[in-house]
Structure formats: structure tokens, C-alpha cells
Amino acid sequence: MEEIVLSTSGLRKEFMGFVAVDGVDLAIRRGAVHALIGPNGAGKTTCFNLLTKFLAPSGGSIQYKGQDITGSSPATVAELGLVRSFQISAVFPRLTVLENVRISLQRRRGGSFDFWRSEKVLKSYEDEARSLISLVGLSGFEGEPAATLSYGRKRALEIATTLALDPEVLLLDEPTAGMAVEDIDRIVVLLEQVAEKRTLLMVEHNLSVVSRLCSRVSVLCRGQVIAEGDYQTVASDARVKEAYLGSGHA
């Protein structure tokens, strides 16, 4: 039986009487690419924020590798290997591509990002930084300020900085949102490579991306899981079709 690396039981989040996540049970298998999909307002991003501790749950529990992390901080779960990206690209715009990745690698030294370390110490990270830059398809852009990159390449850079933290489980919030077709294809290829050694959990509206990448799909609607299985199974589910009806995600 495949190992469950991340799971929730009865996960719930309420905001001033509005229930955004309502009794969600998830089981993410090690090595899987698992998608959370659903119409707008289904509770997907709220669920992500609960899993990575940017929000405290109103009820239920979260287990990571058999450890209860329900009350843990975002920094603690990141140190355990559970790392996320965000819908809006989060990079240092005035720093170069190489500097952005190097800063993430420096995080391994502990509580300090070592901004005042000697150039010799900082350059010790450059070989690994260049390797990550190559992995995400940004070779040749090492010296470019992040602000000058196209949107798709900024998202690729963000994935590189996230991978620099050496996550065991990577949570991606809308990794292809707002991208042109050629950028989407590039990111999908990148994520296929990333998934070879990691577990991925992603929120994604682009269902063609989900069908191509994901081995398992959970469908949220009004804060509840209404269907789960492989893509073909959930796509043919009557409840899923009803949830998407009129939402523009046929």
C-alpha cells in the first residue's frame, strides 16, 4: 500500500459564520501529483493556507509523515519539508536570477540569510544555484534582474527558489495562472521533472494541465470534497459536472 505523506481529517475553516472549508478529508500519497480542483470559491486556496499553516483551522487535524502539524507554524512545516508557492509570483525583482536562487539556498545555514557574509562564502552556493536554474529552463538568464523576466519565467524562477529549500512535498497554488500557451507547456514539462523526486499537491484551474500531470484529483465544491479519483473518473462524475455547470470550466 502506498504511503500517505500528507492527510487531513475533518478539516474545517470558518470566517465570521461563513464556512469556507467544511470537513475535508484528504490523503496525499508519497510520489503522487495530486490536484485540488473546483469552481471559484470552492475553498481550494483556503485549504492550501490551512495545510501550510498560514491559516489556523477551526476544526479537524492535519498529519504530515505521521506527525500532527495542526498547531505548527508556517516556518516549522517548511523546515519539515512541506513548502508552498503562491498565486502571485514572489521573487526579489531587483536581484538577478542567480541571486534569487542563491538567497534561498543560503536559508540552509539556519536563522540568517547571511546578507553580510563574504562574497567567497556566498559564491559557494553558485554551482547548486546554476543547477537549479538549468532545471527550470532559465540557463542564460542568470544575470538578468528578476523584474525583466516574462511572467512565465518569473514563475519558473519562483519554482527554482522553492526547490532550493529542498521540499519533500511541494504545494503549488495556480502554477500556470495567467500564462500564455507556450509558457504553460514549459511549466508543465518542468513540473513533470520536479515530480520525479517529490510529491506535488496543486490547485489548478486549467483542466488540460490537470489531466496531463495529475495521478489523482480531489474536487471541492462549497468547501467539501464531492469527488476523488483519477482525472477521467472525476470528469465523468455527475456531481462534478453539476458543480462546474455555468462556471466556464467545461
Phi, psi and omega in degrees: 000135182291141182288137174271118183266329181220131181212158174229153177224115178061031185296132186218141173219126181239135176242108175048045178092347178266124181268108182273325176230125193231087175071044184278127173248121178233149175220106183261118182280143178300132178085357181278160164248107190246130181251143166254118179234169179155164180295167178305138179081011183285341180108013185295308182292324175300318178299317176301315181296328176290316182297324183259009170071018172283346170229146174269133180290151173277342179189167180089185183218159179231130179242134176233116182053041177082000181253135178285116180247016185305320182260011183282162178272162176304320181295321181295314182291328176295319178294332178284347178111012180251104190234144183234160167250174182237166179298322180264128182301132184240087176229165177277108190294330183272349177272156179287169176303313181298317181295322178300314182289322181297321178299319178295321177295325180298339181301337180295341182287351177125222188284348183247146175273001173059042180298334187257010177292159179295157179299327180296316180295315182294324182290345179295343179268355192290324180299315179293323178298316180294325177296317178293322179297320177295319181302321183268010174079027182248017175302136184097349180250011186305321184268002182277135173299141183302328183296337183272353182285153172294164182302314181298321180288329174297319178294322176297320177297319178299320177297321178298317180292328177290317179295333179298337177280359177057056182287147172272324176235125183248123179255122185244120181261106179054058185297338181249010183300132175076010184268150170288162185304317182294327177289322178300314180300320181295317181291322179298316178299317179299314182294327175299320178291315181299322184289348181295333184238003185220165171266134180241133170237125186225141166266128183208129177274335183282104187289337175291325175294316179300314182296328181282322190263325200263131177275339180214145185226132171247132182254122177259143173210125182052041174081004181237149174281118182256346178197152178206144179157197174287172188299316182296323180296311183287328181294333181264000182285131183298324180293324179291316178300319179294319181297323182273349185303121178081002181270352180087008180242061184295000000 
